[in-house]
Amino acid sequence: MGEIDKAKADLEKLLELKINFPERAARRPSCWNCGRKLPASPPNRPDPMVTRAWVLKLLAAARQARVALMPLIPGFQVGAAVLTAAGEIFTGCNVENVSFGATVCAERVALWTAVAAGRRRIEALAVLAATPDPVAPCGLCRQVVAEFNPACLIIMGNLAGKVEISELGALFPHPFAALPPISVPSFCA
């Protein structure tokens, strides 16, 4: 079976998935850093819920992105895709380095690709890998996502077709927030 036939078969398997969406809070999310109310949904989608069609598109994009590299750890190719408020999808793959601290996760590559294109509002992030269970973003990636949308929908999948969906707040309830500016007492000046 060729790569194109395999990709088509995998997409057909994804279309058969029963996707359970988490309940979304009725409140509009606010920025964790400045407290400003964030838009409830992108302008081209009246419903703040990411639809089944978007989930399938994001998983397919993440699957395609993960084959774009040769990982240092054989078999651990990760792909990610983000959906922006403008309805665009940006992808990323994990970029590994022999100095493991220089390695960048697929989720952050996808986010930074969107930011480089001028997109700042992320509605959903999908991450996919060849793992026994759906793969979840690491803590560092969760922190980065929280800075773009603390109510972001996280779609976690594996190549076997298992999918879990959660809001970022359920995976990462207490993101790091910048401290307020320190006022210097007059006697310190």
Secondary structure, DSSP 8 states (H G I E B T S, - for coil): --HHHHHHHHHHHHHT---------SS--B-TTT--B--SS-TT-SSSS--HHHHHHHHHHHHHHGGGS--SSTT--EEEEEEETTS-EEEEE-B--SSGGG-B-HHHHHHHHHHHTT---EEEEEEEES-SS-----HHHHHHHHHH-TT-EEEEEETTS-EEEEEHHHH-SS-----------GGG-
